[in-house]
Amino acid sequence: MDDFNLVDRGCCNGHGGTCSKLHVYDWLNDVISNTNPTDLVEVRFKNTRKDFFRNVNNLKLDPGDIVAVEANPGHDIGIVTVTGDLVIEQMKKHKATLINGEIRKIYRKAKQADIDKWKESIALEHQTMIRSRQIAIELNLNMKIGDVEYQGDRTKAIFYYLADDRVDFRQLIRVLADTFKIRIEMKQIGARQEAGRIGGIGPCGREICCASWMSNFVSVNTNSARYQDISLNPQKLAGQCGKLKCCLNFELDTYLDAQKDFPPANVQLETENGTFQYQKADIFKQIFWYSQMGDKSGTFFSVPVKRVKEIIQMNQKGKKASRLIQDFDVKPVIEKMGFEAGSDHDSLTRFDDPNRAAGKKHGNSRRRKFKPKI
C-alpha cells in the first residue's frame, strides 16, 4: 500500500487532487454480480488519460493494482480503476485505443523493478518540461508546453502543449528526440485541461471542478447565461482558465424546463393605466417584473406569469387590460431601485455606546434590588 500511495502521488506530479477525479465508483458492484463476465479492464494513467485493455492472462485484478500494459512501442505502467461489468458501460462512452485493430493487452502485474523505473521516469518529467519550454522559445514557436508524461518503460514521452494557432513543431520534435533520446508524441490540450492540471479554488470557495472531478468538457456559450437571467459580465462569467465557467451548464436544463411555458419577454403590456415594459424575471417563482413607461421613479411591479399571458392575449385582440394585477392576485411587492445605507442595528460600533452599557448595568442593579422573598 505504501508503494501504491507513493506512485499515485508521483503520477499526480505533486498536485493534490488532480488524480482523485480519475477514481471510479463501481455502482454495479452491488446490483449485478458477474452477469456478463468479461476480460476487459479500465486502466488510468496521468492527466485524465484512461484506456481499456484485455486481461488475456486471466490475472486476478482489483481496482488499485499497478499493471504493465501493451504500448506502442514497448509497455506502459498504469493503475486499474474498473473491472467487471462496468467496463462495458464505460466503453460505450469512451473508445479504446487499438493496435492492428485489436484492443491492447495487459501483460502482468507490475514488478518492483517496473515500479522503480516508473518512479524514476516520473521524477524526470518536471525537468524535461522546463527544458522543452526553453527549446520551444529558442525555436520561436508560439506555443506553451504544459506538461510531460513519460511512458512506463521510458522509451517514449507525451508532451502536452497549448497553442492558439496551428504550430509547425516538426523541428521541435527532432530537437527533443536528440536531447532526451526518446520517442516524442505531441498532444494539444485546451485552457480548461490546463486549469484542471494546475488546480485552484473557484469563486464558490471550493476546488475548481476541472481539477476535482471533471474529465470531459462540454462547450459553454453565453446562451447558458441568458437562459438563467445572469448578467453578461465577462469578468464574472469567466473561470480561471479564461473561458466561460463550466458550471453555467450544470443547472441549464432546470432553467429551461421552468421557462418552457413563459411568454416572450420583449412584449409590452397595454393597460388602461399605461404601458408596462419587462425588466427582469424570477424564474422559479414564475414572476415577471415590469416598470411603467415614462415612470422615472424606478418602481417595479411583480406580475405572475399566468397574468402576463392573459394580458398579452387581450392585447393581441386589440383590448387593454383594466389593470396590471387582478384583485385576486397576491399583492405584489413594489421594489424601488436605489441605494440603501446600512441600518443602525448593523453598525460595527453599536456595542461601543457607553450609555447603553451604563443603562444595562443600572437595569440589572434594579432587578437585583427587588428579589422576591421566599
C-alpha positions, 0 to 999 in steps of 0.5 A: 500500500505504501508503494501504491500511495507513493506512485499515485502521488508521483503520477499526480506530479505533486498536485493534490487532487488532480488524480482523485477525479480519475477514481471510479465508483463501481455502482454495479458492484452491488446490483449485478454480480458477474452477469456478463463476465468479461476480460476487459479492464479500465486502466488510468494513467496521468492527466485524465488519460484512461484506456481499456485493455484485455486481461488475456492472462486471466490475472486476478485484478482489483481496482488499485493494482499497478499493471504493465500494459501493451504500448506502442512501442514497448509497455506502459505502467498504469493503475486499474480503476474498473473491472467487471461489468462496468467496463462495458458501460464505460466503453460505450462512452469512451473508445479504446485505443487499438493496435492492428485493430485489436484492443491492447493487452495487459501483460502482468502485474507490475514488478518492483523493478517496473515500479522503480523505473516508473518512479524514476521516469516520473521524477524526470518529467518536471525537468524535461518540461522546463527544458522543452519550454526553453527549446520551444522559445529558442525555436520561436514557436508560439506555443506553451508546453504544459506538461510531460508524461513519460511512458512506463518503460521510458522509451517514449514521452507525451508532451502536452502543449497549448497553442492558439494557432496551428504550430509547425513543431516538426523541428521541435520534435527532432530537437527533443528526440536528440536531447532526451533520446526518446520517442516524442508524441505531441498532444494539444490540450485546451485552457480548461485541461490546463486549469484542471492540471494546475488546480485552484479554488473557484469563486464558490470557495471550493476546488475548481471542478476541472481539477476535482472531478471533471474529465470531459468538457462540454462547450459553454456559450453565453446562451447558458447565461441568458437562459438563467437571467445572469448578467453578461459580465465577462469578468464574472462569467469567466473561470480561471482558465479564461473561458466561460465557467463550466458550471453555467451548464450544470443547472441549464436544463432546470432553467429551461424546463421552468421557462418552457411555458413563459411568454416572450419577454420583449412584449409590452403590456397595454393597460388602461393605466399605461404601458408596462415594459419587462425588466427582469424575471424570477424564474422559479417563482414564475414572476415577471417584473415590469416598470411603467413607461415614462415612470422615472421613479424606478418602481417595479411591479411583480406580475405572475406569469399566468397574468402576463399571458392573459394580458398579452392575449387581450392585447393581441385582440386589440383590448387593454387590460383594466389593470396590471394585477387582478384583485385576486392576485397576491399583492405584489411587492413594489421594489424601488431601485436605489441605494440603501445605507446600512441600518443602525442595528448593523453598525460595527460600533453599536456595542461601543455606546457607553450609555447603553452599557451604563443603562444595562448595568443600572437595569440589572442593579434594579432587578437585583434590588427587588428579589422576591422573598421566599 
